[in-house]
């Protein structure tokens, strides 16, 4: 089962529909990489339980919605693997072993966990499973032995931890010399490649509040399913603090981050930047309308593809895609687990798993 193409693994926690921040941060990259790489896209539905254990119905719904969004964006289940985390038992098993390779305090220092604890107001009453998800994420990734992990900037800390776990496993159980370069890890006998994070072209898209990162929980998101009217209205809310049209504008403000993210014509972007920074009689309102139109142009084909899954029977089509993904991805995951257990001298009883 040697892969012909280098592998990619990435994923999303199902928290609701996807927004533009997901698109520019990661999803756009995934769609583009499908030909060159053997791609697996994971729905981290177990992670959703770390903060919403009492909402299984919502999590199931979000799971289906996210797959609709992926397919709408152009992720092609014929070429790529759709991986439902909760149905890949190898992930859970590896998480347990990986938890022993990383100090507890190292996990608790993970800056992404800290940011999440603050942003979600988890205080000191989060579940035991909450910090554990960071170890689980190492297993999500390594079970597919990928070279590349396309993610938003906020996930880089998790990928760093994953790299540490992979190095440690290779050293402890595969006798890889600690001095070995990351790129040589596998040729030196390691089971796991040391995966590299690939951040999308816009690392952090501000939300329509113009301040915080775009996020569902902050209510500042433009969704991939928003109509042109909704997009226009939300764009109108972006606050720049600029008073008049002849006031020189700051082209590093949130509005211009949208200009650069969504207006495709480079020369038009330059023109707008020049006029705005000079205070050349160009109003924020005008620019917002232009950006809104560009966004809706980007979203039109996505929404057209999504329509197929929105009617009656749409959810069933998605469940079929998820099932097929479970069948396709488990053999790879099981192979990794078997190799890991061999390395750990735990190869007592080889097994295969099957689905009805
Ligand atoms: N933690 C990621 C997020 O919230 C989702 C995720 C889970 C993930 N497992 C992953 C991302 C593995 C990349 C690779 O967006």
Boltz pocket constraint, residues with backbone or C-beta under 6 A from the ligand:
constraints:
  - pocket:
      binder: B
      contacts: [[A, 9], [A, 10], [A, 11], [A, 12], [A, 13], [A, 42], [A, 44], [A, 47], [A, 137], [A, 140], [A, 141], [A, 149], [A, 150], [A, 151], [A, 155]]
      max_distance: 6.0
